[in-house]
Amino acid sequence: MAYARHMEKKLGTPRPMTRMCRCRRRRQMSWQEIFPHVRIVSDPTKIAQLNAENEKRKKRSVALMNAHIRKMGKTCRKM
């Protein structure tokens, strides 16, 4: 009897599982859940407008980068 109590204290009483098993597969998420800000565009005029806007942004970022490089080059030469 004493041995049984000793083993019960050592092993502890069985507890219910509080966490889900990690080995379970997660459900596959749809692309809308992964990218909530993305919309599918099928209108050709809208696609052309978005492409033009994208090109403007690229040109603006390249121009800003080149201006920064020129500015940093001038400050380095002065030193």
N, C-alpha and C positions, 0 to 999 in steps of 0.2 A: 504494500500500500504506500509506504513512504517513497519507494522507488518510483511509483506511478506519479505521485505528486511532484517529485523532483523532475521527472521527464516533462511533465505538463508545464512547469515553470520554465524549463530550459527551452522547450520547443514553442511554448506559447499556444494559445488557443487559435484555431484557424480563423482568419479574418476574411471578410468578403472582399472581393477585388474592387478597389476604388478607381483604378484606371483601366481604360480599354487596352487591350493587347496591341502592342505596336506592330505586330505582324499582320494585322488586318490591312487589306488594301484600301486605300483612300478612293473615294469616288472620283471619276474623271470630271474635271471642271470644263465648262464650255468656254469658248473664246470670249463671250460677253462678260463672264465673271472674271476672267484673267485681265482683259483690257476693257474696263467699263467706259473709257473715254473714246474708244474707237467706233467709228460708224462706217458702214459699207456704202460706197458711193458708186452708182451705176450710170448716172447721167453724164454723157461725154462733155457737155459744156462745163459742168461743175468740176469734172476731173481736170480739164484744161485750166480752169481758173485756179484750182489748188496747186497744180504744177507750176503755173506762173508765179504764184505767191511763194512757193518753195524756192524757185530760182532767185527771186528778189532777196529773200532772206539769206541765201547762200552768198550772193554778191555783196550784200551789206556786211556780213560777218567777215568775208575775205578782205574787204576794204578796211574795216576796223582793225583787223589783225595786221595788215600791211602798214597802216598808220602807226600802230603801236610799235612795230619793228623799226620803222624809220625814226620815231621819237626816241626810242631806246638807243639806237645807233648814234644819234646826235649827242645824247647825254654821255655816252661812253667815250666819244671822241674828245669831249671837252676836258675830261679828267686826265 
